[in-house]
Amino acid sequence: MPPPQPRAIAFIDGQNLFRSAKDTFGSRYPDTDFQLLARRVCGIKDWDLVQTRFYIGLPEVTEDAFWHNFWMEKLGHMYIDGVWTYSRPLAYRNQTFQIPGYGTASRRIAAEKGIDVRLALDVASLAWRRAYDIAVIFSQDQDLSEAADELREVARHQNRQIRVASAFPVGPAAVNPRGIEHTEWIGIERSTYESAFDPRDYRRGAPPREPG
């Protein structure tokens, strides 16, 4: 009998993955079927994908109605498709910057708060529950390297092998060619990324600003 396929769970950092795809492939907006992308990556490795989990910072409707509504609709369809989703409101603050020859100006900027912490906690918690053999983290956020370190302690305590990989777009235009430290690196080629296209268009209303 052949050995059973290793069980994998995909942990997708939505904002980090899209920004990397934008830099590397020129992606204009998040038109990816993330469940299908996770299947493609795990299929290449011959891993049994048992769950896909997606994490995103959600713009406030009063700050950016377009992207708030976009993600609300897309997350709803992802949930129906069996993806476990987690969203948290973006944090906003005023940033002052210098304009040479004109003085200073300020603008509202948004940042994710707590997304990487929640993702890392889930990676550790599900490992302790023996829910997977391989954690596939779709991100290049180096803060998540601590999750990889925690898995080594879990593996030692449970006397079993637990692998952790980071998957990210690769190509000549890539700004960041590195995966998360202390993980196995999986480069996502353009053909693999684009083969996971989501034909459903969640854009409505006015032309959008860049996704936050």
Disulfide bonds with the S-S distance in Angstrom:
none
